[in-house]
Amino acid sequence: MKHTLLFAAIATVALAACQPSPAPEAPAPVAATPPPVEHGFGPEISAEDFAVHVKALSSDEFGGRAPGSEGEQKTADYLVAQFKRLGLQPGNGDSWFQDVPMVETTADEATSTAAITLGGTAQPLAFGTQMAMGTRTAQPEVKVDASEMVFVGYGVNAPEANWNDYAGVDVKGKTVVILVNDPGFHSGSTELFSGKKMTYYGRWTYKFEEAARQGAAAALIIHDDAGAGYGWDVVKNSWSGAQYDLPASADPEPRLPMQGWITGETAAKLFADAGLNLDEQRAAANNPGFTAVDLGDATFSATLKSTIKESSSRNILAKLPGSERPDEAIVYTAHWDHLGDHGAAHGAEAAGQGEDHIYNGAIDNATGVAGVLEIAEAFTVQDPKPARSVVFLLVTLEESGLLGSKYYAANPVIPLKDTVAVVNLDAMSVVGPTKDFVVIGLGNSELDEVLRPIAEKQGRVLVEEDGVEKGFFFRSDHFSFAKFGVPALYAKGGIDHVEKGVEFGRGIQANYTTALYHKPADEFDPSWDLRGVVQDLQALYGVGATLAGNDAWPNYVEGNAFKAARDASRAAQ
């Protein structure tokens, strides 16, 4: 089962025709004068050039690069200036941009309320410390009143796996409480789903989607560090401040009135007050045939007040036309957005507390954007020129659920059937030179065999990601293309440092996860060892150069969930 699940949740059904929301705010024009960068860029992939890009994009001046902010404008100015410097063509007709309609929702935590009532006693929930909550309805006020609470295990409905946590229960109008990750992860069983390796059913985004399809009024995911792959502070930081979404007109999938997370401690108390034990219920949910459980007489009530702003953000893209087959393309992707300035989001009082409120996003993902710029420069001096076109797509709204790439995949500049492959760069490794090259989702597609000989020439071996239970394959923009069957490669340097060993690399990786990821501390560090980044970029450039110079059409491997979509698109071609 674990190698052949064909997920209904990732069926390749295109989004409905996307139309912007009524009268969105128009993006500001690109500045005539680009931000000054006093640096002489060279044609080769270099640590010096890479560092200049990262330092600029992650500076306080860019304000954390939040979509719709002044930081977006500065980012757009910088990137277009770099594309022009390289002599690339606009990637969307005569435009460097693809407008992405968005709804910006900022919850007012001071006037919003939430509580669980059990045994006639209301127990208020504190935003940030006990729960995180949001809405995708684009409504300034959303209420859930005395909604019955039901524990639905992992909240999975997978017919092909004969697994349905919603079987025999009607959750319309109710609040569902859900475990994060897959049954196979917490049980340790290799016979359930993909065992320790997370499937899309384990992602929090899927759980909200399924709860909405089931008609729930609200959904609360129980956080645990191991299952989520990150601590509560990441949830808190990611869900505070402005939240972004595509308007319903551009993404007509069902939406919950309210969705969010509760801490493990909050959940344990809820279950105990309902006469249940959370650990015992988690164990029961790991078994096939699990039946949803009412949480006593517990009800959930909440009033969420938000400021709603309809506007748009932009994917930024450039193109190097192919010399022989320009209608076929290799696409390099990286997301330019990050979490912005939370001091600005929470007002002058918060900004004046002396704390750093700018989420600079140096590793996540100024490194990926800088990497795409370096690869683009390498292509511009390649001789002979690539036979196929190469597109450099820098997308928005990744931090809000891969929305920019999702919009592009539904509205591609080059049809997906003519897109040979996608190479995604996200949060590049600054460990230094390593013996291993991590392919997130190793074994999914034939792109591994394009990368392998290139890595071997560097003296490196391909390995799968450390922490397969964290679902990294579903957490970056290549996934938006994979759902439509486009082979996608997401690879970066590993942890086995050529001089200092595995533990050294693992320590750097752990520090990033615990101290930097989605925190203001993710800033440019001049002490980074960028030798490994240069190797990574050279290898990823090599993958694109190989495919741009031949006539191969790589696919997903037999038994992979995405192969059917690729087969169908190529058959139509």
C-alpha positions in Angstrom: 0.0 0.0 0.0 2.7 2.5 1.0 4.1 2.8 -2.5 0.9 2.9 -4.5 -1.6 5.1 -2.8 -3.5 7.1 -5.4 -4.7 10.1 -3.5 -8.1 11.5 -4.3 -7.0 14.5 -2.3 -4.4 15.4 -4.9 -6.5 14.7 -8.0 -5.4 16.8 -10.9 -8.6 18.8 -11.4 -7.8 22.3 -12.7 -9.1 25.3 -10.8 -12.0 27.1 -12.3 -11.2 30.0 -14.5 -9.5 32.6 -12.3 -10.9 36.1 -12.2 -9.6 38.8 -9.8 -11.8 40.0 -7.0 -13.9 43.0 -7.7 -11.9 46.2 -7.9 -8.7 45.0 -6.3 -6.0 47.4 -5.5 -3.6 47.7 -8.4 0.0 46.9 -7.8 2.3 49.9 -7.9 4.4 50.2 -11.0 8.0 49.0 -11.0 10.3 51.9 -10.1 12.3 53.4 -13.0 15.4 53.3 -10.9 16.2 49.9 -9.3 17.6 49.7 -5.7 21.3 50.4 -5.8 23.6 47.4 -5.5 27.2 48.3 -5.5 28.6 45.0 -6.7 30.2 43.7 -9.9 28.4 40.5 -10.7 30.2 37.8 -12.6 28.8 35.3 -15.0 29.8 32.2 -13.0 27.8 30.9 -10.0 29.6 32.4 -7.1 29.2 32.6 -3.3 30.0 36.4 -3.5 27.2 37.2 -5.9 24.8 34.9 -4.1 25.5 36.6 -0.8 24.9 40.0 -2.2 21.4 39.0 -3.4 20.5 37.4 0.0 21.8 40.3 2.0 19.8 42.8 0.0 16.5 40.8 -0.1 16.6 40.0 3.6 17.6 43.4 4.8 15.3 45.4 7.1 14.7 47.8 4.2 12.6 45.1 2.5 10.5 44.7 5.7 10.2 40.9 5.6 8.8 40.9 2.0 5.1 40.5 2.9 2.7 40.3 0.0 0.9 43.6 -0.7 3.4 45.6 1.4 6.0 48.2 0.5 8.4 45.2 0.9 6.8 43.5 -2.1 7.3 46.6 -4.2 11.0 46.8 -3.2 11.4 43.1 -3.9 9.8 43.5 -7.4 12.0 46.4 -8.2 15.1 44.5 -7.2 14.2 41.3 -9.1 13.1 43.0 -12.3 16.3 45.1 -12.3 18.3 41.9 -12.0 16.4 40.2 -14.8 17.0 43.2 -17.0 20.7 43.2 -16.1 20.9 39.6 -17.3 19.2 40.4 -20.6 16.2 38.1 -20.0 12.8 38.7 -21.5 9.6 39.3 -19.6 8.1 36.0 -18.7 4.4 36.8 -19.2 4.1 38.3 -22.7 5.5 41.8 -22.4 5.2 41.8 -18.6 7.5 40.7 -15.8 4.5 39.9 -13.6 1.5 37.7 -13.2 -1.1 39.3 -11.0 -2.4 37.0 -8.2 -5.7 38.2 -6.7 -5.6 37.9 -2.9 -7.6 38.6 0.2 -5.7 39.9 3.2 -7.3 39.0 6.5 -6.0 40.4 9.8 -7.7 39.1 12.9 -8.3 41.5 15.7 -7.2 39.3 18.6 -8.2 42.0 21.1 -11.9 41.9 20.2 -12.1 38.3 19.0 -13.1 35.6 21.5 -13.1 31.8 21.7 -14.2 29.4 24.4 -14.9 25.7 25.0 -18.0 25.1 27.2 -18.1 21.8 29.0 -20.4 20.8 31.8 -21.9 24.3 31.6 -18.7 26.0 32.3 -17.1 28.2 29.6 -13.3 28.0 29.4 -11.9 30.9 27.3 -9.0 30.1 24.9 -6.2 32.6 24.6 -5.0 33.6 21.2 -1.3 32.7 20.7 -0.7 30.7 23.9 -3.5 28.1 23.7 -4.8 28.4 20.1 -4.3 30.0 16.7 -7.4 30.8 14.6 -8.3 32.2 11.2 -10.9 32.3 8.6 -10.9 32.0 4.8 -14.4 33.4 4.3 -13.3 37.1 3.6 -15.9 38.1 6.1 -15.2 40.9 8.7 -17.0 38.9 11.4 -17.5 35.2 11.6 -19.3 33.4 14.5 -19.5 29.8 15.6 -22.1 29.4 18.4 -22.2 26.3 20.7 -20.9 24.0 18.0 -20.7 20.4 19.2 -17.1 19.0 19.3 -16.2 15.7 17.8 -12.8 14.0 17.7 -12.3 12.6 14.2 -8.9 11.0 14.6 -6.6 12.1 11.8 -9.5 13.5 9.8 -8.7 11.4 6.7 -11.0 10.1 4.0 -8.9 7.9 1.7 -11.1 5.4 -0.2 -8.1 3.8 -1.9 -6.7 3.0 1.5 -10.1 1.9 2.8 -9.8 4.5 5.5 -12.5 7.0 6.5 -12.3 8.8 9.9 -15.7 10.4 9.0 -17.5 7.1 8.5 -20.8 6.9 10.3 -20.7 10.5 11.7 -22.4 13.7 10.4 -20.2 16.7 11.3 -22.2 19.3 9.5 -22.2 22.4 11.7 -19.9 20.8 14.3 -16.3 21.5 15.3 -13.9 18.7 14.5 -10.8 18.1 16.5 -8.0 16.4 14.5 -4.6 14.9 15.0 -1.7 16.2 12.8 0.3 13.8 10.5 -0.7 10.2 9.4 -1.7 7.2 11.5 1.5 5.5 10.3 3.7 8.1 11.9 2.4 8.0 15.5 1.8 4.3 15.5 5.2 3.4 14.0 3.5 0.9 11.6 4.9 0.6 8.2 1.6 -0.9 7.1 -0.4 2.3 7.5 -0.2 4.8 4.7 3.5 5.3 4.1 4.6 4.5 7.6 6.8 7.2 9.1 6.9 9.1 5.8 4.1 11.7 5.7 1.6 11.6 2.9 -0.6 14.5 1.8 -3.3 13.2 4.1 -1.0 14.1 7.0 -0.7 17.8 6.0 -2.7 20.3 8.0 -3.9 21.9 4.7 -5.5 18.6 3.7 -7.2 18.2 7.1 -8.9 21.6 6.7 -9.9 20.8 3.1 -11.5 17.6 4.1 -13.3 19.1 7.1 -14.8 21.7 4.8 -15.9 19.0 2.4 -17.6 17.3 5.3 -19.5 20.5 6.2 -17.9 21.2 9.5 -18.3 24.7 11.1 -14.8 24.7 12.5 -11.7 22.5 12.6 -9.0 22.5 15.3 -5.8 20.6 14.8 -4.0 19.3 17.9 -0.4 20.4 17.7 2.5 18.2 18.7 6.1 19.0 17.9 7.0 15.6 16.3 3.8 15.3 14.3 3.9 18.8 12.9 7.6 18.9 12.4 8.0 22.2 14.3 7.2 23.8 17.6 4.2 25.8 18.7 6.0 29.0 18.2 6.1 28.4 14.5 2.3 28.0 14.5 1.9 31.1 16.5 4.2 33.2 14.4 2.8 31.9 11.1 -0.8 32.5 12.1 -0.4 36.0 13.6 -0.6 39.2 11.6 -2.0 39.4 8.1 -3.1 36.1 6.5 -3.5 35.8 2.8 -5.7 33.7 0.5 -7.0 33.5 -3.0 -10.5 34.8 -3.4 -13.2 32.2 -3.8 -13.6 33.2 -7.4 -10.1 32.0 -8.1 -10.2 29.0 -5.8 -13.7 27.7 -5.5 -12.9 24.7 -3.2 -15.0 24.4 0.0 -13.9 26.6 2.9 -14.4 26.3 6.6 -15.9 29.3 8.5 -13.1 28.9 11.0 -9.9 26.8 11.2 -7.0 26.7 13.5 -4.8 24.9 16.0 -4.8 24.2 19.7 -1.8 23.3 21.8 -1.3 19.7 23.0 -1.8 20.9 26.6 -5.1 22.5 25.7 -6.2 19.4 23.9 -5.2 17.1 26.8 -7.3 19.2 29.2 -10.2 19.2 26.9 -10.2 15.4 26.6 -9.7 14.9 30.3 -12.6 17.3 31.1 -14.7 15.2 28.7 -13.8 12.0 30.5 -11.3 10.8 27.9 -7.6 10.3 27.7 -5.9 12.0 24.7 -3.1 9.4 24.5 -5.6 6.6 24.5 -7.7 8.2 21.8 -4.6 8.9 19.7 -3.8 5.2 20.0 -7.3 4.2 19.0 -7.2 6.6 16.0 -4.2 4.7 14.7 -6.3 1.6 14.0 -8.3 0.9 10.8 -12.0 1.2 11.5 -11.6 4.0 14.0 -14.9 5.6 14.9 -15.2 9.3 15.7 -15.9 10.2 19.3 -18.1 12.9 20.8 -16.2 15.0 23.3 -18.8 14.7 26.0 -21.1 17.7 26.0 -18.3 20.1 24.9 -19.2 22.9 22.5 -17.0 25.5 20.8 -18.0 29.1 20.4 -16.0 31.8 18.8 -16.3 35.3 17.3 -13.6 36.2 15.0 -13.3 39.8 14.0 -11.0 40.7 11.1 -10.0 43.5 8.8 -10.5 42.4 5.2 -8.6 43.9 2.3 -8.9 42.8 -1.3 -5.9 43.4 -3.3 -3.4 41.5 -5.4 0.2 40.3 -5.2 2.5 39.3 -8.0 4.4 36.3 -9.3 7.6 37.7 -10.9 8.9 35.8 -14.0 11.5 36.0 -16.7 12.2 33.9 -19.7 15.2 32.8 -21.8 13.6 31.6 -25.1 14.8 28.3 -26.5 16.8 28.3 -29.7 15.0 25.3 -31.2 11.9 24.4 -29.2 10.8 27.6 -27.5 7.3 26.3 -26.7 8.8 23.7 -24.3 10.2 24.9 -21.0 12.1 24.0 -17.9 10.8 26.1 -15.0 12.9 27.2 -12.0 10.9 28.3 -9.0 11.5 30.0 -5.7 9.1 32.0 -3.5 10.1 35.6 -2.8 7.6 36.2 0.0 8.0 35.9 3.8 6.1 36.9 6.9 6.6 40.7 6.9 6.9 43.2 9.8 4.8 42.1 12.7 5.6 45.3 14.6 3.8 47.1 11.8 1.0 44.6 11.9 0.4 45.0 15.6 0.8 48.7 15.8 3.2 51.3 17.1 3.0 50.0 20.7 4.2 46.6 19.7 6.9 48.0 17.4 8.1 50.2 20.3 8.7 47.3 22.7 12.3 47.1 21.6 12.0 43.6 20.1 12.9 42.7 16.5 9.5 42.4 14.7 10.9 42.0 11.1 10.8 38.5 9.8 13.6 38.9 7.3 13.5 35.5 5.8 17.1 35.2 4.8 17.3 31.4 4.5 13.5 31.2 3.9 13.7 32.2 1.1 16.0 34.9 0.1 18.5 32.0 -0.5 16.2 30.3 -3.0 15.6 33.6 -4.9 19.3 34.4 -5.0 19.9 30.8 -6.2 17.5 31.3 -9.1 19.2 34.5 -10.1 22.6 32.8 -10.1 21.3 29.9 -12.2 19.6 32.4 -14.6 23.0 34.2 -15.0 24.7 30.9 -15.8 22.1 30.2 -18.6 22.6 33.6 -20.2 26.3 32.8 -20.9 25.7 29.2 -21.8 27.1 28.3 -25.3 25.3 26.8 -27.1 22.1 28.4 -26.0 19.4 26.1 -24.6 17.2 24.5 -27.2 14.2 24.7 -24.9 13.0 27.8 -23.1 14.0 28.3 -19.5 11.5 30.2 -17.2 12.5 31.8 -13.9 9.4 32.0 -11.8 9.6 33.8 -8.4 6.2 33.2 -6.8 4.3 35.0 -4.1 2.2 33.7 -1.1 4.1 30.5 -0.5 3.9 31.2 3.2 0.1 31.3 3.0 -0.3 27.9 1.5 1.6 27.8 -1.9 -1.0 30.2 -3.3 1.2 31.9 -5.9 2.4 28.7 -7.4 -1.1 27.3 -7.1 -2.4 30.2 -9.1 0.3 29.9 -11.7 -0.3 26.1 -12.1 -4.0 26.9 -12.8 -3.1 29.8 -15.2 0.3 28.8 -16.6 2.2 31.0 -19.0 3.5 27.9 -20.8 1.0 25.1 -20.7 1.8 22.4 -18.2 1.7 19.8 -20.9 4.7 21.6 -22.5 6.5 22.1 -19.1 9.3 19.6 -19.1 10.2 19.8 -15.4 10.2 22.1 -12.4 13.3 22.7 -10.3 12.4 24.3 -6.9 14.7 26.2 -4.6 13.6 26.8 -1.0 15.6 27.5 2.1 18.9 26.4 0.8 21.4 24.7 3.1 24.2 26.9 4.5 25.9 23.9 6.2 28.9 24.1 3.8 30.1 21.4 1.4 28.5 18.0 2.0 28.9 14.5 0.8 25.2 14.1 0.6 22.6 15.8 -1.7 19.1 15.7 -0.3 16.2 15.1 -2.7 13.0 15.8 -1.0 10.7 13.0 -2.2 13.6 10.9 -3.5 12.3 8.1 -5.7 9.2 10.0 -6.9 10.3 10.9 -10.4 12.9 10.2 -13.2 14.5 13.6 -12.4 16.5 11.8 -9.7 18.4 10.0 -12.5 19.1 13.3 -14.2 20.6 14.7 -11.0 22.4 11.6 -9.9 25.3 11.6 -12.4 25.8 15.3 -11.8 26.0 14.8 -8.1 28.3 11.8 -8.5 30.8 14.0 -10.5 30.8 16.3 -7.4 31.6 13.2 -5.2 28.1 13.3 -3.7 25.4 10.8 -3.1 21.6 11.4 -3.3 19.7 10.8 -0.1 16.1 11.3 1.0 15.3 14.1 3.5 16.1 13.7 7.2 12.7 13.8 8.8 10.4 12.3 6.2 7.6 12.4 8.7 7.5 16.2 8.4 6.1 16.2 4.9 8.5 18.6 3.2 7.5 17.4 -0.2 4.1 19.0 0.3 5.4 22.2 1.9 6.9 24.1 -1.1 5.9 25.3 -4.5 7.0 22.3 -6.6 4.0 20.5 -5.1 1.6 22.8 -7.0 3.1 21.5 -10.2 3.3 17.9 -9.0 -0.5 17.8 -8.5 -0.8 18.4 -12.2 1.7 15.7 -13.1 4.7 18.0 -13.9 7.9 16.2 -12.7 9.3 18.4 -9.9 12.7 18.3 -8.3 13.3 19.9 -4.8 16.9 19.3 -3.7 19.5 20.9 -1.5 22.7 20.3 0.3 22.7 17.6 3.1 24.2 17.4 6.5 27.3 15.2 6.1 29.9 17.9 6.0 33.0 16.9 4.1 35.3 18.0 6.8 33.3 18.1 10.0 30.9 15.2 9.6 27.2 14.5 10.1 26.8 15.8 13.7 28.1 19.2 12.7 25.7 19.4 9.8 22.8 18.1 11.9 23.5 20.7 14.5 23.3 23.6 12.0 20.1 22.1 10.6 18.6 21.7 14.1 19.5 25.3 15.0 17.7 26.6 11.9 14.6 24.6 12.8 14.5 25.7 16.5 16.0 29.1 16.5 15.5 30.7 13.1 12.6 29.1 11.1 9.8 31.6 10.9 11.4 33.9 13.4 13.0 37.4 13.2 16.3 35.7 13.8 16.4 34.3 10.2 18.8 37.0 9.0 21.8 37.1 6.7 24.9 35.8 8.4 28.3 36.7 6.8 29.8 33.7 8.6 27.8 31.2 6.5 29.9 28.7 4.6 28.5 29.0 1.1 30.8 26.5 -0.6 28.0 24.0 -0.5 25.5 26.4 -1.9 27.7 26.9 -4.9 27.9 23.2 -5.5 24.1 22.9 -5.1 23.4 25.6 -7.6 25.9 24.2 -10.1 24.1 20.8 -9.9 20.6 22.3 -10.2 21.8 24.3 -13.1 23.1 21.1 -14.6 19.7 19.4 -14.4 18.0 22.3 -16.3 20.8 22.5 -18.8 20.6 18.8 -19.5 16.9 18.9 -20.1 17.0 22.1 -22.0 19.5 20.6 -24.4 17.7 17.3 -25.1 14.3 16.1 -26.1 13.5 14.0 -23.0 10.1 14.1 -21.2 10.8 12.8 -17.7 7.9 11.3 -15.8 6.9 10.1 -12.3 7.8 6.5 -11.5 5.4 3.7 -11.8 3.0 3.6 -8.9 3.5 7.2 -8.0 0.3 9.2 -7.4 1.2 11.9 -9.9 2.1 9.7 -12.9 -1.4 9.3 -14.2 -1.8 13.1 -14.7 1.5 13.2 -16.5 0.6 10.3 -18.7 -2.7 12.0 -19.6 -1.2 15.3 -20.5 1.5 13.7 -22.7 -1.1 11.5 -24.4 -3.2 14.5 -25.2 0.0 16.1 -26.6 
